[in-house]
Every structure is written in structure tokens, then in C-alpha cells.
Amino acid sequence: NALAEGTVDLVLRTMTVTRDRQTEVEFSVPYLTTYPRILVMRNSGIHSEADLTDRSVCVTVDSTNLLELRRLDSHGDILTTQTWSDCLLAMQRQQVDAIFSDSAILSGLQSQDPYTEIVGTATDASQYAVAAALPQQRDSSSLVRQVNSTMERIRSDGTWDRLYQQWMQDYLGDGSAPDMKYRTADDTRELAALRHQALQDAADSAAESEAEIEEDNNEQ
């Protein structure tokens, strides 16, 4: 809503690119590849997703990680919190056994507690990108092109490698920038149709809500 209403122009945070989100926002090219991982206390006995059986796990509400965790059969109770810092606090207080998220988020939590470690072997990659409003909502095309141009520059001049080595390599090991892949003409047409349908569904839902409110007011 903040993007569509113009409260903010861009969202630069740990936003994973998904098909559902592509119907709601316009993404830049990806700038970081991450993998599902688990943060645990050292010597916890947890080494992979298979070890989460009967173990309590923390994730944040409305995150893609919550959806991923629910698809796993091997886990115990799930605790949802508003922030990842709340998950870390819960694990430090022994309220949960593990935190399930992507490698980038967990590296930030690990840096706050030297008694934790990142484990896991999943290979299903996801990617972060910068989000802007849909072109149908605001004139965001030029802004996204500018972001993409900046992404190309920091890859070519070594800035991406320097930042990764400074902030993430100690926790995640060697890494490289995602490929600069742009949508094909077929992808663009398919996504445009999905976005049109999503906007139409939202408009229909809003109209139904207004009709129900008006009906209730008339009955009163």
C-alpha cells in the first residue's frame, strides 16, 4: 500500500521475489541469492531440516519462510513473532530450539550472538530484489530502470564483491552476484495478465465490501 499510495518510492529490505508478490509490486533485477537455513545454539544437535522433528521453531509472521516451514514435515511447534530479533530472543530464552529463515537474515542474527551457528543443507535458492509500485499504479518504470542500472554498475566495478566480503562472507562463505536476467516478452505478457486479474479482483472485493456496508447502513 505504501508503494501504491506514494508514501515511499522503493522498498529496500529482505524482500524475496515470488510470483505472488510480482502481481503486487514491480521488482528490480535480483541483487542477492539466499538459501533456507536454520539458526541454532551451538551443540544443539540440530544439523539439518531433518533434525527439526519434535523441535520448536521460530519464524516471523507473513514471511515466505513461514510458508516454507509449513511445507516441511519434520518440525514441532511453530512460534511466530513480529521481528527476527524477537525470534533470537526467544531462542536465547530457550523458548524455541531453532530459527528458520534464509541465510542472509540468519547471518545478521548470528553476528549478534557468538554462541549460535547456521546449519542446513537445502538447495532451493531464492533472491532479493528492490520493490517499486506497479506501473499500473504509479509511473515507476524509470525508477526501476535507474535501480537496475545501479545494480549493473556495482557488479561491474567490484562494489558488490567488496560489500559481500565485508558483511557476509564470514557467515555465508564465498558468494557471487546473481545473473542480470531480465524478463522475456512472453514473461512480460504473462505477468501483465496476472497483474490485471489481481487488480480486478481487488476492485471487485472493494466494491462488494462497500455494497455490504451500504446495505447494513440501510437496514439500520
Secondary structure as GFF3:
##gff-version 3
##sequence-region A 1 220
A	DSSP	alpha_helix	2	5	.	.	.	ID=ss1
A	DSSP	alpha_helix	19	22	.	.	.	ID=ss2
A	DSSP	beta_strand	26	27	.	.	.	ID=ss3
A	DSSP	beta_strand	32	34	.	.	.	ID=ss4
A	DSSP	beta_strand	36	41	.	.	.	ID=ss5
A	DSSP	three_ten_helix	49	52	.	.	.	ID=ss6
A	DSSP	beta_strand	57	60	.	.	.	ID=ss7
A	DSSP	alpha_helix	64	71	.	.	.	ID=ss8
A	DSSP	beta_strand	78	81	.	.	.	ID=ss9
A	DSSP	alpha_helix	84	92	.	.	.	ID=ss10
A	DSSP	beta_strand	98	102	.	.	.	ID=ss11
A	DSSP	alpha_helix	103	110	.	.	.	ID=ss12
A	DSSP	beta_strand	116	119	.	.	.	ID=ss13
A	DSSP	beta_strand	126	128	.	.	.	ID=ss14
A	DSSP	beta_strand	131	132	.	.	.	ID=ss15
A	DSSP	alpha_helix	141	156	.	.	.	ID=ss16
A	DSSP	alpha_helix	159	167	.	.	.	ID=ss17
A	DSSP	alpha_helix	169	172	.	.	.	ID=ss18
A	DSSP	alpha_helix	185	219	.	.	.	ID=ss19
###
